[in-house]
Amino acid sequence: MTDMNVDRETLRELADAGNETALDRLADLADSAGDLGELSELLDEGSMRAGFLLTRRAKATGDLRELQRISDAGYDEAGHELDRLLRAPADEQRD
């Protein structure tokens, strides 16, 4: 298997042309760099991978507002997670 190091510019061009895998790869790179701004932009562009990554982060910190924003941007799982956290008994949320 060949190890390919694809640059961000090429990934961006492919993503702009509609390649979802390139969009997912950009989301993974942004997540690795901790670039929440870029992840948010990618979610706004329709990247469900960015939605997943942002939801994972918001869930870990219990950020209900961020979960709502992610859900509003079109990533339904964030809405499900938000509902789950809102319905959980207070004792369960502290754990």
N, C-alpha and C positions, 0 to 999 in steps of 0.2 A: 504494500500500500504506500502511496506517495504522500509525504508530508507537505501540504500546501499551506503557505502563509499568505493569505489573501489580505490585501490592504483595505482599510476602511473606505477609501475613495471608490474602489471597485465595488465593494459591497453596497455602498450608497447608490451608485449608478444602477446596479442590478435591482436594488429595492425600489428605486424610483421608477424602474421599468416594470414593476409588478411582481418581482420574484420574492415570494414570501419566505423562502429559506434564507435568503440574504438578509431580509428584515429580522428574522429570528436570530441570525448570527450577530447582527448589530446589537440586538437586545442583550445577548449573552455577553458581548464585549463591554457594553455600558454597565451591566450588572457587575462584572468582574472589576471594573474601574470604580464602582460605587457612584456612578454618574446618574443620579435620580432625575435630573433635568432631561437628559437625553432619553432615559427610559420613558418618561412622561410624554415626550415628543413622539417617540415611537408608538406608544399606545394611541396617541391622537391620530397617528397615521394608519392605525388599524392592526398593529402588531399584538396578537393575542399572547405571544410569548412575553412581551413586555408587561402585559396585564398580569400574567401569572407571576412574574418576578416581582412586580410592585406589590401584588396582593400578598405574596409570601413575606415581604418585608413589613408591610402594614400589619399583617396578622401577628408577626413576632413582637411588634411593639404595641399592639392593641390600639392602633391609630384608626378610630372609627371614621373620622372625617376623610382620611385618605382612602379608606375602603369605599366610602360613598362616592368620592370623586372618581375612583377607578371604575366602579360600577356604572356611574353616569357616562363614562367614556366608552362604555360598551363591553366591558369584561364582566359577564354575568356571575362568574364564580366569586368575585369580590362582594357582590350583593348577597350571595348565599352566606358567605363568611360573616358579613356584617349582621345579617339576620340571626345567625347562630350566636354571635357574641352578644347581641342585644337581648336574646331570649334566655341566655344562660343565667342560672342563679348567681347571685353576688358572690357566694362562697367559691363557686367554680371558676369565676373570672380571676380571683386572686391567686390561684395555683399556677 
